[in-house]
């Protein structure tokens, strides 16, 4: 099956291949389930809370390691 696809693509010119690619992209975008405004707001809030939490955890670990290093090497 892939041999037939490769042969077909080789016979197409550059503009035909670009057109085929564009049609395939549009076809795939029609299959996408786009989120509603409410879903988008919820997902954005979840991401911001998660990123803030990770920043806080990394900051605490950095602070503790800094104190340990200064204590050890004084």
PQR file with spaces between the fields and no chain letter, atoms N, CA, C, O and H, PARSE charges and radii, in Angstrom:
ATOM       1  N    UNK     1       0.828   -1.191    0.000 -0.4000 1.5000
ATOM       2  CA   UNK     1       0.000    0.000    0.000 -0.0000 2.0000
ATOM       3  C    UNK     1       0.868    1.249    0.000  0.5500 1.7000
ATOM       4  O    UNK     1       0.566    2.202   -0.718 -0.5500 1.4000
ATOM       5  N    UNK     2       1.934    1.268    0.782 -0.4000 1.5000
ATOM       6  CA   UNK     2       2.784    2.460    0.822 -0.0000 2.0000
ATOM       7  C    UNK     2       3.497    2.669   -0.500  0.5500 1.7000
ATOM       8  O    UNK     2       3.772    3.809   -0.873 -0.5500 1.4000
ATOM       9  H    UNK     2       2.179    0.493    1.365  0.4000 1.0000
ATOM      10  N    UNK     3       3.806    1.583   -1.227 -0.4000 1.5000
ATOM      11  CA   UNK     3       4.456    1.728   -2.525 -0.0000 2.0000
ATOM      12  C    UNK     3       3.544    2.468   -3.495  0.5500 1.7000
ATOM      13  O    UNK     3       4.013    3.310   -4.262 -0.5500 1.4000
ATOM      14  H    UNK     3       3.583    0.656   -0.923  0.4000 1.0000
ATOM      15  N    UNK     4       2.260    2.169   -3.472 -0.4000 1.5000
ATOM      16  CA   UNK     4       1.304    2.830   -4.358 -0.0000 2.0000
ATOM      17  C    UNK     4       1.180    4.304   -4.004  0.5500 1.7000
ATOM      18  O    UNK     4       1.049    5.147   -4.891 -0.5500 1.4000
ATOM      19  H    UNK     4       1.879    1.486   -2.848  0.4000 1.0000
ATOM      20  N    UNK     5       1.219    4.620   -2.714 -0.4000 1.5000
ATOM      21  CA   UNK     5       1.123    6.018   -2.291 -0.0000 2.0000
ATOM      22  C    UNK     5       2.363    6.775   -2.726  0.5500 1.7000
ATOM      23  O    UNK     5       2.262    7.907   -3.199 -0.5500 1.4000
ATOM      24  H    UNK     5       1.325    3.935   -1.993  0.4000 1.0000
ATOM      25  N    UNK     6       3.535    6.164   -2.573 -0.4000 1.5000
ATOM      26  CA   UNK     6       4.771    6.824   -2.969 -0.0000 2.0000
ATOM      27  C    UNK     6       4.810    7.069   -4.470  0.5500 1.7000
ATOM      28  O    UNK     6       5.246    8.132   -4.911 -0.5500 1.4000
ATOM      29  H    UNK     6       3.617    5.245   -2.189  0.4000 1.0000
ATOM      30  N    UNK     7       4.362    6.105   -5.253 -0.4000 1.5000
ATOM      31  CA   UNK     7       4.345    6.266   -6.704 -0.0000 2.0000
ATOM      32  C    UNK     7       3.388    7.382   -7.093  0.5500 1.7000
ATOM      33  O    UNK     7       3.705    8.186   -7.970 -0.5500 1.4000
ATOM      34  H    UNK     7       4.008    5.242   -4.894  0.4000 1.0000
ATOM      35  N    UNK     8       2.217    7.448   -6.454 -0.4000 1.5000
ATOM      36  CA   UNK     8       1.243    8.487   -6.757 -0.0000 2.0000
ATOM      37  C    UNK     8       1.799    9.860   -6.406  0.5500 1.7000
ATOM      38  O    UNK     8       1.620   10.812   -7.166 -0.5500 1.4000
ATOM      39  H    UNK     8       1.959    6.795   -5.742  0.4000 1.0000
ATOM      40  N    UNK     9       2.471    9.974   -5.264 -0.4000 1.5000
ATOM      41  CA   UNK     9       3.027   11.254   -4.858 -0.0000 2.0000
ATOM      42  C    UNK     9       4.158   11.679   -5.776  0.5500 1.7000
ATOM      43  O    UNK     9       4.332   12.874   -6.015 -0.5500 1.4000
ATOM      44  H    UNK     9       2.616    9.201   -4.647  0.4000 1.0000
ATOM      45  N    UNK    10       4.928   10.741   -6.295 -0.4000 1.5000
ATOM      46  CA   UNK    10       6.021   11.081   -7.196 -0.0000 2.0000
ATOM      47  C    UNK    10       5.490   11.619   -8.510  0.5500 1.7000
ATOM      48  O    UNK    10       6.152   12.448   -9.134 -0.5500 1.4000
ATOM      49  H    UNK    10       4.787    9.771   -6.101  0.4000 1.0000
ATOM      50  N    UNK    11       4.310   11.177   -8.959 -0.4000 1.5000
ATOM      51  CA   UNK    11       3.741   11.609  -10.225 -0.0000 2.0000
ATOM      52  C    UNK    11       3.132   12.995  -10.122  0.5500 1.7000
ATOM      53  O    UNK    11       2.988   13.681  -11.134 -0.5500 1.4000
ATOM      54  H    UNK    11       3.772   10.504   -8.452  0.4000 1.0000
ATOM      55  N    UNK    12       2.767   13.426   -8.903 -0.4000 1.5000
ATOM      56  CA   UNK    12       2.157   14.736   -8.718 -0.0000 2.0000
ATOM      57  C    UNK    12       3.215   15.822   -8.779  0.5500 1.7000
ATOM      58  O    UNK    12       4.349   15.627   -8.341 -0.5500 1.4000
ATOM      59  H    UNK    12       2.884   12.869   -8.081  0.4000 1.0000
ATOM      60  N    UNK    13       2.836   16.961   -9.325 -0.4000 1.5000
ATOM      61  CA   UNK    13       3.736   18.106   -9.338 -0.0000 2.0000
ATOM      62  C    UNK    13       3.761   18.773   -7.977  0.5500 1.7000
ATOM      63  O    UNK    13       3.033   18.383   -7.064 -0.5500 1.4000
ATOM      64  H    UNK    13       1.915   17.119   -9.681  0.4000 1.0000
ATOM      65  N    UNK    14       4.609   19.784   -7.853 -0.4000 1.5000
ATOM      66  CA   UNK    14       4.782   20.472   -6.560 -0.0000 2.0000
ATOM      67  C    UNK    14       3.483   21.160   -6.141  0.5500 1.7000
ATOM      68  O    UNK    14       3.114   21.117   -4.967 -0.5500 1.4000
ATOM      69  H    UNK    14       5.200   20.101   -8.594  0.4000 1.0000
ATOM      70  N    UNK    15       2.785   21.794   -7.090 -0.4000 1.5000
ATOM      71  CA   UNK    15       1.552   22.502   -6.732 -0.0000 2.0000
ATOM      72  C    UNK    15       0.441   21.528   -6.364  0.5500 1.7000
ATOM      73  O    UNK    15      -0.366   21.814   -5.480 -0.5500 1.4000
ATOM      74  H    UNK    15       3.085   21.829   -8.043  0.4000 1.0000
ATOM      75  N    UNK    16       0.395   20.383   -7.032 -0.4000 1.5000
ATOM      76  CA   UNK    16      -0.613   19.372   -6.703 -0.0000 2.0000
ATOM      77  C    UNK    16      -0.359   18.813   -5.314  0.5500 1.7000
ATOM      78  O    UNK    16      -1.305   18.552   -4.571 -0.5500 1.4000
ATOM      79  H    UNK    16       1.051   20.151   -7.750  0.4000 1.0000
ATOM      80  N    UNK    17       0.910   18.624   -4.950 -0.4000 1.5000
ATOM      81  CA   UNK    17       1.231   18.112   -3.610 -0.0000 2.0000
ATOM      82  C    UNK    17       0.892   19.136   -2.538  0.5500 1.7000
ATOM      83  O    UNK    17       0.387   18.779   -1.474 -0.5500 1.4000
ATOM      84  H    UNK    17       1.679   18.836   -5.553  0.4000 1.0000
ATOM      85  N    UNK    18       1.169   20.417   -2.816 -0.4000 1.5000
ATOM      86  CA   UNK    18       0.825   21.474   -1.854 -0.0000 2.0000
ATOM      87  C    UNK    18      -0.691   21.540   -1.693  0.5500 1.7000
ATOM      88  O    UNK    18      -1.191   21.670   -0.575 -0.5500 1.4000
ATOM      89  H    UNK    18       1.579   20.707   -3.681  0.4000 1.0000
ATOM      90  N    UNK    19      -1.422   21.451   -2.800 -0.4000 1.5000
ATOM      91  CA   UNK    19      -2.887   21.463   -2.737 -0.0000 2.0000
ATOM      92  C    UNK    19      -3.426   20.279   -1.959  0.5500 1.7000
ATOM      93  O    UNK    19      -4.349   20.425   -1.158 -0.5500 1.4000
ATOM      94  H    UNK    19      -1.016   21.345   -3.708  0.4000 1.0000
ATOM      95  N    UNK    20      -2.850   19.100   -2.194 -0.4000 1.5000
ATOM      96  CA   UNK    20      -3.265   17.895   -1.464 -0.0000 2.0000
ATOM      97  C    UNK    20      -3.001   18.062    0.028  0.5500 1.7000
ATOM      98  O    UNK    20      -3.840   17.705    0.855 -0.5500 1.4000
ATOM      99  H    UNK    20      -2.100   18.982   -2.845  0.4000 1.0000
ATOM     100  N    UNK    21      -1.837   18.604    0.368 -0.4000 1.5000
ATOM     101  CA   UNK    21      -1.503   18.826    1.775 -0.0000 2.0000
ATOM     102  C    UNK    21      -2.515   19.790    2.411  0.5500 1.7000
ATOM     103  O    UNK    21      -2.995   19.542    3.517 -0.5500 1.4000
ATOM     104  H    UNK    21      -1.156   18.893   -0.305  0.4000 1.0000
ATOM     105  N    UNK    22      -2.836   20.876    1.721 -0.4000 1.5000
ATOM     106  CA   UNK    22      -3.789   21.855    2.249 -0.0000 2.0000
ATOM     107  C    UNK    22      -5.158   21.219    2.464  0.5500 1.7000
ATOM     108  O    UNK    22      -5.787   21.445    3.498 -0.5500 1.4000
ATOM     109  H    UNK    22      -2.446   21.078    0.822  0.4000 1.0000
ATOM     110  N    UNK    23      -5.628   20.426    1.501 -0.4000 1.5000
ATOM     111  CA   UNK    23      -6.927   19.762    1.643 -0.0000 2.0000
ATOM     112  C    UNK    23      -6.926   18.791    2.819  0.5500 1.7000
ATOM     113  O    UNK    23      -7.920   18.678    3.536 -0.5500 1.4000
ATOM     114  H    UNK    23      -5.117   20.243    0.661  0.4000 1.0000
ATOM     115  N    UNK    24      -5.815   18.095    3.015 -0.4000 1.5000
ATOM     116  CA   UNK    24      -5.732   17.159    4.138 -0.0000 2.0000
ATOM     117  C    UNK    24      -5.722   17.889    5.475  0.5500 1.7000
ATOM     118  O    UNK    24      -6.330   17.422    6.438 -0.5500 1.4000
ATOM     119  H    UNK    24      -5.008   18.187    2.432  0.4000 1.0000
ATOM     120  N    UNK    25      -5.041   19.026    5.543 -0.4000 1.5000
ATOM     121  CA   UNK    25      -5.013   19.825    6.778 -0.0000 2.0000
ATOM     122  C    UNK    25      -6.410   20.322    7.115  0.5500 1.7000
ATOM     123  O    UNK    25      -6.844   20.222    8.263 -0.5500 1.4000
ATOM     124  H    UNK    25      -4.547   19.405    4.760  0.4000 1.0000
ATOM     125  N    UNK    26      -7.113   20.854    6.132 -0.4000 1.5000
ATOM     126  CA   UNK    26      -8.467   21.352    6.356 -0.0000 2.0000
ATOM     127  C    UNK    26      -9.381   20.207    6.792  0.5500 1.7000
ATOM     128  O    UNK    26     -10.210   20.373    7.687 -0.5500 1.4000
ATOM     129  H    UNK    26      -6.760   20.935    5.200  0.4000 1.0000
ATOM     130  N    UNK    27      -9.224   19.048    6.158 -0.4000 1.5000
ATOM     131  CA   UNK    27     -10.039   17.884    6.513 -0.0000 2.0000
ATOM     132  C    UNK    27      -9.793   17.467    7.961  0.5500 1.7000
ATOM     133  O    UNK    27     -10.743   17.139    8.672 -0.5500 1.4000
ATOM     134  H    UNK    27      -8.550   18.913    5.431  0.4000 1.0000
ATOM     135  N    UNK    28      -8.551   17.473    8.404 -0.4000 1.5000
ATOM     136  CA   UNK    28      -8.241   17.097    9.786 -0.0000 2.0000
ATOM     137  C    UNK    28      -8.753   18.141   10.772  0.5500 1.7000
ATOM     138  O    UNK    28      -9.223   17.789   11.854 -0.5500 1.4000
ATOM     139  H    UNK    28      -7.779   17.739    7.826  0.4000 1.0000
ATOM     140  N    UNK    29      -8.667   19.425   10.409 -0.4000 1.5000
ATOM     141  CA   UNK    29      -9.144   20.472   11.320 -0.0000 2.0000
ATOM     142  C    UNK    29     -10.658   20.407   11.501  0.5500 1.7000
ATOM     143  O    UNK    29     -11.167   20.822   12.542 -0.5500 1.4000
ATOM     144  H    UNK    29      -8.285   19.710    9.530  0.4000 1.0000
ATOM     145  N    UNK    30     -11.385   19.896   10.512 -0.4000 1.5000
ATOM     146  CA   UNK    30     -12.827   19.745   10.661 -0.0000 2.0000
ATOM     147  C    UNK    30     -13.172   18.663   11.672  0.5500 1.7000
ATOM     148  O    UNK    30     -14.279   18.655   12.211 -0.5500 1.4000
ATOM     149  H    UNK    30     -10.971   19.559    9.666  0.4000 1.0000
ATOM     150  N    UNK    31     -12.240   17.748   11.940 -0.4000 1.5000
ATOM     151  CA   UNK    31     -12.476   16.663   12.890 -0.0000 2.0000
ATOM     152  C    UNK    31     -12.206   17.085   14.341  0.5500 1.7000
ATOM     153  O    UNK    31     -12.599   16.391   15.279 -0.5500 1.4000
ATOM     154  H    UNK    31     -11.341   17.755   11.503  0.4000 1.0000
ATOM     155  N    UNK    32     -11.540   18.216   14.512 -0.4000 1.5000
ATOM     156  CA   UNK    32     -11.158   18.665   15.850 -0.0000 2.0000
ATOM     157  C    UNK    32     -12.393   19.082   16.632  0.5500 1.7000
ATOM     158  O    UNK    32     -13.270   19.767   16.105 -0.5500 1.4000
ATOM     159  H    UNK    32     -11.221   18.780   13.751  0.4000 1.0000
ATOM     160  N    UNK    33     -12.456   18.665   17.893 -0.4000 1.5000
ATOM     161  CA   UNK    33     -13.531   19.091   18.785 -0.0000 2.0000
ATOM     162  C    UNK    33     -12.995   20.285   19.573  0.5500 1.7000
ATOM     163  O    UNK    33     -12.175   20.130   20.478 -0.5500 1.4000
ATOM     164  H    UNK    33     -11.744   18.108   18.321  0.4000 1.0000
ATOM     165  N    UNK    34     -13.470   21.474   19.215 -0.4000 1.5000
ATOM     166  CA   UNK    34     -12.979   22.690   19.842 -0.0000 2.0000
ATOM     167  C    UNK    34     -13.662   22.890   21.195  0.5500 1.7000
ATOM     168  O    UNK    34     -14.859   22.631   21.321 -0.5500 1.4000
ATOM     169  H    UNK    34     -14.136   21.600   18.480  0.4000 1.0000
ATOM     170  N    UNK    35     -12.921   23.346   22.209 -0.4000 1.5000
ATOM     171  CA   UNK    35     -13.525   23.532   23.534 -0.0000 2.0000
ATOM     172  C    UNK    35     -14.439   24.754   23.570  0.5500 1.7000
ATOM     173  O    UNK    35     -14.268   25.708   22.811 -0.5500 1.4000
ATOM     174  H    UNK    35     -11.949   23.556   22.106  0.4000 1.0000
ATOM     175  N    UNK    36     -15.409   24.693   24.471 -0.4000 1.5000
ATOM     176  CA   UNK    36     -16.281   25.851   24.671 -0.0000 2.0000
ATOM     177  C    UNK    36     -15.529   26.887   25.504  0.5500 1.7000
ATOM     178  O    UNK    36     -14.465   26.598   26.052 -0.5500 1.4000
ATOM     179  H    UNK    36     -15.547   23.918   25.087  0.4000 1.0000
ATOM     180  N    UNK    37     -16.080   28.074   25.595 -0.4000 1.5000
ATOM     181  CA   UNK    37     -15.429   29.136   26.375 -0.0000 2.0000
ATOM     182  C    UNK    37     -15.300   28.723   27.849  0.5500 1.7000
ATOM     183  O    UNK    37     -14.289   29.011   28.491 -0.5500 1.4000
ATOM     184  H    UNK    37     -16.945   28.308   25.150  0.4000 1.0000
ATOM     185  N    UNK    38     -16.332   28.044   28.381 -0.4000 1.5000
ATOM     186  CA   UNK    38     -16.302   27.599   29.776 -0.0000 2.0000
ATOM     187  C    UNK    38     -15.196   26.565   29.993  0.5500 1.7000
ATOM     188  O    UNK    38     -14.459   26.631   30.977 -0.5500 1.4000
ATOM     189  H    UNK    38     -17.153   27.811   27.860  0.4000 1.0000
ATOM     190  N    UNK    39     -15.089   25.613   29.069 -0.4000 1.5000
ATOM     191  CA   UNK    39     -14.036   24.598   29.181 -0.0000 2.0000
ATOM     192  C    UNK    39     -12.659   25.244   29.091  0.5500 1.7000
ATOM     193  O    UNK    39     -11.749   24.892   29.841 -0.5500 1.4000
ATOM     194  H    UNK    39     -15.688   25.559   28.270  0.4000 1.0000
ATOM     195  N    UNK    40     -12.513   26.194   28.164 -0.4000 1.5000
ATOM     196  CA   UNK    40     -11.230   26.859   27.977 -0.0000 2.0000
ATOM     197  C    UNK    40     -10.832   27.640   29.229  0.5500 1.7000
ATOM     198  O    UNK    40      -9.666   27.629   29.625 -0.5500 1.4000
ATOM     199  H    UNK    40     -13.252   26.480   27.554  0.4000 1.0000
ATOM     200  N    UNK    41     -11.792   28.314   29.848 -0.4000 1.5000
ATOM     201  CA   UNK    41     -11.531   29.052   31.089 -0.0000 2.0000
ATOM     202  C    UNK    41     -11.119   28.086   32.203  0.5500 1.7000
ATOM     203  O    UNK    41     -10.178   28.360   32.949 -0.5500 1.4000
ATOM     204  H    UNK    41     -12.739   28.323   29.527  0.4000 1.0000
ATOM     205  N    UNK    42     -11.814   26.974   32.312 -0.4000 1.5000
ATOM     206  CA   UNK    42     -11.494   25.986   33.346 -0.0000 2.0000
ATOM     207  C    UNK    42     -10.102   25.401   33.135  0.5500 1.7000
ATOM     208  O    UNK    42      -9.315   25.313   34.077 -0.5500 1.4000
ATOM     209  H    UNK    42     -12.578   26.752   31.706  0.4000 1.0000
ATOM     210  N    UNK    43      -9.800   25.004   31.914 -0.4000 1.5000
ATOM     211  CA   UNK    43      -8.483   24.414   31.625 -0.0000 2.0000
ATOM     212  C    UNK    43      -7.361   25.415   31.870  0.5500 1.7000
ATOM     213  O    UNK    43      -6.304   25.055   32.389 -0.5500 1.4000
ATOM     214  H    UNK    43     -10.440   25.075   31.149  0.4000 1.0000
ATOM     215  N    UNK    44      -7.592   26.676   31.496 -0.4000 1.5000
ATOM     216  CA   UNK    44      -6.582   27.711   31.718 -0.0000 2.0000
ATOM     217  C    UNK    44      -6.339   27.898   33.214  0.5500 1.7000
ATOM     218  O    UNK    44      -5.192   28.010   33.645 -0.5500 1.4000
ATOM     219  H    UNK    44      -8.451   26.968   31.074  0.4000 1.0000
ATOM     220  N    UNK    45      -7.400   27.931   33.999 -0.4000 1.5000
ATOM     221  CA   UNK    45      -7.258   28.094   35.451 -0.0000 2.0000
ATOM     222  C    UNK    45      -6.500   26.913   36.052  0.5500 1.7000
ATOM     223  O    UNK    45      -5.637   27.100   36.910 -0.5500 1.4000
ATOM     224  H    UNK    45      -8.332   27.840   33.649  0.4000 1.0000
ATOM     225  N    UNK    46      -6.818   25.701   35.604 -0.4000 1.5000
ATOM     226  CA   UNK    46      -6.122   24.515   36.121 -0.0000 2.0000
ATOM     227  C    UNK    46      -4.632   24.588   35.804  0.5500 1.7000
ATOM     228  O    UNK    46      -3.800   24.287   36.659 -0.5500 1.4000
ATOM     229  H    UNK    46      -7.519   25.550   34.907  0.4000 1.0000
ATOM     230  N    UNK    47      -4.298   24.981   34.597 -0.4000 1.5000
ATOM     231  CA   UNK    47      -2.884   25.080   34.204 -0.0000 2.0000
ATOM     232  C    UNK    47      -2.176   26.143   35.034  0.5500 1.7000
ATOM     233  O    UNK    47      -1.063   25.914   35.507 -0.5500 1.4000
ATOM     234  H    UNK    47      -4.974   25.226   33.902  0.4000 1.0000
ATOM     235  N    UNK    48      -2.797   27.291   35.216 -0.4000 1.5000
ATOM     236  CA   UNK    48      -2.162   28.361   35.996 -0.0000 2.0000
ATOM     237  C    UNK    48      -1.957   27.952   37.456  0.5500 1.7000
ATOM     238  O    UNK    48      -0.913   28.252   38.035 -0.5500 1.4000
ATOM     239  H    UNK    48      -3.701   27.477   34.832  0.4000 1.0000
ATOM     240  N    UNK    49      -2.932   27.276   38.056 -0.4000 1.5000
ATOM     241  CA   UNK    49      -2.786   26.809   39.432 -0.0000 2.0000
ATOM     242  C    UNK    49      -1.673   25.778   39.523  0.5500 1.7000
ATOM     243  O    UNK    49      -0.854   25.827   40.441 -0.5500 1.4000
ATOM     244  H    UNK    49      -3.780   27.032   37.586  0.4000 1.0000
ATOM     245  N    UNK    50      -1.635   24.843   38.576 -0.4000 1.5000
ATOM     246  CA   UNK    50      -0.601   23.806   38.590 -0.0000 2.0000
ATOM     247  C    UNK    50       0.790   24.411   38.426  0.5500 1.7000
ATOM     248  O    UNK    50       1.719   24.039   39.142 -0.5500 1.4000
ATOM     249  H    UNK    50      -2.300   24.803   37.831  0.4000 1.0000
ATOM     250  N    UNK    51       0.934   25.334   37.492 -0.4000 1.5000
ATOM     251  CA   UNK    51       2.241   25.972   37.275 -0.0000 2.0000
ATOM     252  C    UNK    51       2.654   26.762   38.514  0.5500 1.7000
ATOM     253  O    UNK    51       3.824   26.738   38.896 -0.5500 1.4000
ATOM     254  H    UNK    51       0.179   25.637   36.910  0.4000 1.0000
ATOM     255  N    UNK    52       1.718   27.458   39.141 -0.4000 1.5000
ATOM     256  CA   UNK    52       2.023   28.212   40.367 -0.0000 2.0000
ATOM     257  C    UNK    52       2.474   27.268   41.481  0.5500 1.7000
ATOM     258  O    UNK    52       3.409   27.577   42.220 -0.5500 1.4000
ATOM     259  H    UNK    52       0.768   27.478   38.831  0.4000 1.0000
ATOM     260  N    UNK    53       1.808   26.121   41.599 -0.4000 1.5000
ATOM     261  CA   UNK    53       2.185   25.139   42.606 -0.0000 2.0000
ATOM     262  C    UNK    53       3.599   24.611   42.355  0.5500 1.7000
ATOM     263  O    UNK    53       4.397   24.508   43.287 -0.5500 1.4000
ATOM     264  H    UNK    53       1.049   25.870   40.998  0.4000 1.0000
ATOM     265  N    UNK    54       3.906   24.281   41.120 -0.4000 1.5000
ATOM     266  CA   UNK    54       5.245   23.772   40.792 -0.0000 2.0000
ATOM     267  C    UNK    54       6.303   24.843   41.053  0.5500 1.7000
ATOM     268  O    UNK    54       7.386   24.533   41.549 -0.5500 1.4000
ATOM     269  H    UNK    54       3.258   24.364   40.363  0.4000 1.0000
ATOM     270  N    UNK    55       5.999   26.096   40.723 -0.4000 1.5000
ATOM     271  CA   UNK    55       6.938   27.189   41.004 -0.0000 2.0000
ATOM     272  C    UNK    55       7.188   27.284   42.500  0.5500 1.7000
ATOM     273  O    UNK    55       8.333   27.458   42.917 -0.5500 1.4000
ATOM     274  H    UNK    55       5.119   26.348   40.320  0.4000 1.0000
ATOM     275  N    UNK    56       6.149   27.173   43.316 -0.4000 1.5000
ATOM     276  CA   UNK    56       6.300   27.237   44.770 -0.0000 2.0000
ATOM     277  C    UNK    56       7.146   26.080   45.286  0.5500 1.7000
ATOM     278  O    UNK    56       8.019   26.282   46.130 -0.5500 1.4000
ATOM     279  H    UNK    56       5.219   27.031   42.977  0.4000 1.0000
ATOM     280  N    UNK    57       6.897   24.868   44.788 -0.4000 1.5000
ATOM     281  CA   UNK    57       7.672   23.697   45.233 -0.0000 2.0000
ATOM     282  C    UNK    57       9.138   23.856   44.874  0.5500 1.7000
ATOM     283  O    UNK    57      10.009   23.617   45.710 -0.5500 1.4000
ATOM     284  H    UNK    57       6.188   24.704   44.103  0.4000 1.0000
ATOM     285  N    UNK    58       9.421   24.258   43.637 -0.4000 1.5000
ATOM     286  CA   UNK    58      10.812   24.430   43.208 -0.0000 2.0000
ATOM     287  C    UNK    58      11.477   25.549   44.001  0.5500 1.7000
ATOM     288  O    UNK    58      12.654   25.438   44.346 -0.5500 1.4000
ATOM     289  H    UNK    58       8.713   24.451   42.958  0.4000 1.0000
ATOM     290  N    UNK    59      10.752   26.618   44.297 -0.4000 1.5000
ATOM     291  CA   UNK    59      11.315   27.717   45.085 -0.0000 2.0000
ATOM     292  C    UNK    59      11.674   27.264   46.499  0.5500 1.7000
ATOM     293  O    UNK    59      12.736   27.617   47.011 -0.5500 1.4000
ATOM     294  H    UNK    59       9.796   26.707   44.017  0.4000 1.0000
ATOM     295  N    UNK    60      10.801   26.488   47.128 -0.4000 1.5000
ATOM     296  CA   UNK    60      11.079   25.975   48.480 -0.0000 2.0000
ATOM     297  C    UNK    60      12.296   25.052   48.453  0.5500 1.7000
ATOM     298  O    UNK    60      13.172   25.158   49.312 -0.5500 1.4000
ATOM     299  H    UNK    60       9.938   26.201   46.712  0.4000 1.0000
ATOM     300  N    UNK    61      12.357   24.160   47.487 -0.4000 1.5000
ATOM     301  CA   UNK    61      13.513   23.252   47.380 -0.0000 2.0000
ATOM     302  C    UNK    61      14.789   24.049   47.153  0.5500 1.7000
ATOM     303  O    UNK    61      15.819   23.747   47.756 -0.5500 1.4000
ATOM     304  H    UNK    61      11.646   24.074   46.789  0.4000 1.0000
ATOM     305  N    UNK    62      14.738   25.069   46.288 -0.4000 1.5000
ATOM     306  CA   UNK    62      15.905   25.918   46.035 -0.0000 2.0000
ATOM     307  C    UNK    62      16.329   26.644   47.307  0.5500 1.7000
ATOM     308  O    UNK    62      17.521   26.728   47.603 -0.5500 1.4000
ATOM     309  H    UNK    62      13.902   25.315   45.798  0.4000 1.0000
ATOM     310  N    UNK    63      15.369   27.169   48.059 -0.4000 1.5000
ATOM     311  CA   UNK    63      15.686   27.875   49.294 -0.0000 2.0000
ATOM     312  C    UNK    63      16.356   26.943   50.304  0.5500 1.7000
ATOM     313  O    UNK    63      17.355   27.310   50.923 -0.5500 1.4000
ATOM     314  H    UNK    63      14.400   27.101   47.819  0.4000 1.0000
ATOM     315  N    UNK    64      15.805   25.738   50.469 -0.4000 1.5000
ATOM     316  CA   UNK    64      16.358   24.769   51.413 -0.0000 2.0000
ATOM     317  C    UNK    64      17.767   24.362   50.987  0.5500 1.7000
ATOM     318  O    UNK    64      18.678   24.326   51.815 -0.5500 1.4000
ATOM     319  H    UNK    64      14.993   25.440   49.967  0.4000 1.0000
ATOM     320  N    UNK    65      17.952   24.059   49.715 -0.4000 1.5000
ATOM     321  CA   UNK    65      19.284   23.655   49.248 -0.0000 2.0000
ATOM     322  C    UNK    65      20.301   24.793   49.389  0.5500 1.7000
ATOM     323  O    UNK    65      21.469   24.555   49.695 -0.5500 1.4000
ATOM     324  H    UNK    65      17.212   24.088   49.042  0.4000 1.0000
ATOM     325  N    UNK    66      19.848   26.026   49.165 -0.4000 1.5000
ATOM     326  CA   UNK    66      20.740   27.173   49.347 -0.0000 2.0000
ATOM     327  C    UNK    66      21.190   27.276   50.806  0.5500 1.7000
ATOM     328  O    UNK    66      22.372   27.486   51.075 -0.5500 1.4000
ATOM     329  H    UNK    66      18.899   26.220   48.916  0.4000 1.0000
ATOM     330  N    UNK    67      20.258   27.131   51.742 -0.4000 1.5000
ATOM     331  CA   UNK    67      20.611   27.187   53.169 -0.0000 2.0000
ATOM     332  C    UNK    67      21.564   26.060   53.540  0.5500 1.7000
ATOM     333  O    UNK    67      22.511   26.270   54.299 -0.5500 1.4000
ATOM     334  H    UNK    67      19.297   26.960   51.524  0.4000 1.0000
ATOM     335  N    UNK    68      21.316   24.844   52.999 -0.4000 1.5000
ATOM     336  CA   UNK    68      22.194   23.703   53.297 -0.0000 2.0000
ATOM     337  C    UNK    68      23.597   23.952   52.767  0.5500 1.7000
ATOM     338  O    UNK    68      24.578   23.689   53.463 -0.5500 1.4000
ATOM     339  H    UNK    68      20.547   24.673   52.383  0.4000 1.0000
ATOM     340  N    UNK    69      23.703   24.451   51.556 -0.4000 1.5000
ATOM     341  CA   UNK    69      25.023   24.715   50.961 -0.0000 2.0000
ATOM     342  C    UNK    69      25.758   25.780   51.762  0.5500 1.7000
ATOM     343  O    UNK    69      26.949   25.624   52.032 -0.5500 1.4000
ATOM     344  H    UNK    69      22.907   24.664   50.990  0.4000 1.0000
ATOM     345  N    UNK    70      25.077   26.866   52.151 -0.4000 1.5000
ATOM     346  CA   UNK    70      25.738   27.899   52.936 -0.0000 2.0000
ATOM     347  C    UNK    70      26.134   27.388   54.321  0.5500 1.7000
ATOM     348  O    UNK    70      27.153   27.804   54.873 -0.5500 1.4000
ATOM     349  H    UNK    70      24.110   26.993   51.932  0.4000 1.0000
ATOM     350  N    UNK    71      25.326   26.485   54.879 -0.4000 1.5000
ATOM     351  CA   UNK    71      25.652   25.913   56.170 -0.0000 2.0000
ATOM     352  C    UNK    71      26.883   25.016   56.070  0.5500 1.7000
ATOM     353  O    UNK    71      27.759   25.063   56.934 -0.5500 1.4000
ATOM     354  H    UNK    71      24.499   26.147   54.430  0.4000 1.0000
ATOM     355  N    UNK    72      26.953   24.181   54.994 -0.4000 1.5000
ATOM     356  CA   UNK    72      28.052   23.244   54.819 -0.0000 2.0000
ATOM     357  C    UNK    72      29.342   23.988   54.469  0.5500 1.7000
ATOM     358  O    UNK    72      30.390   23.709   55.052 -0.5500 1.4000
ATOM     359  H    UNK    72      26.242   24.143   54.293  0.4000 1.0000
ATOM     360  N    UNK    73      29.278   24.929   53.527 -0.4000 1.5000
ATOM     361  CA   UNK    73      30.482   25.592   53.060 -0.0000 2.0000
ATOM     362  C    UNK    73      30.700   26.960   53.708  0.5500 1.7000
ATOM     363  O    UNK    73      31.702   27.621   53.434 -0.5500 1.4000
ATOM     364  H    UNK    73      28.427   25.156   53.054  0.4000 1.0000
ATOM     365  N    UNK    74      29.788   27.379   54.547 -0.4000 1.5000
ATOM     366  CA   UNK    74      29.811   28.545   55.374 -0.0000 2.0000
ATOM     367  C    UNK    74      30.457   29.762   54.951  0.5500 1.7000
ATOM     368  O    UNK    74      30.459   30.749   55.687 -0.5500 1.4000
ATOM     369  H    UNK    74      28.974   26.842   54.769  0.4000 1.0000
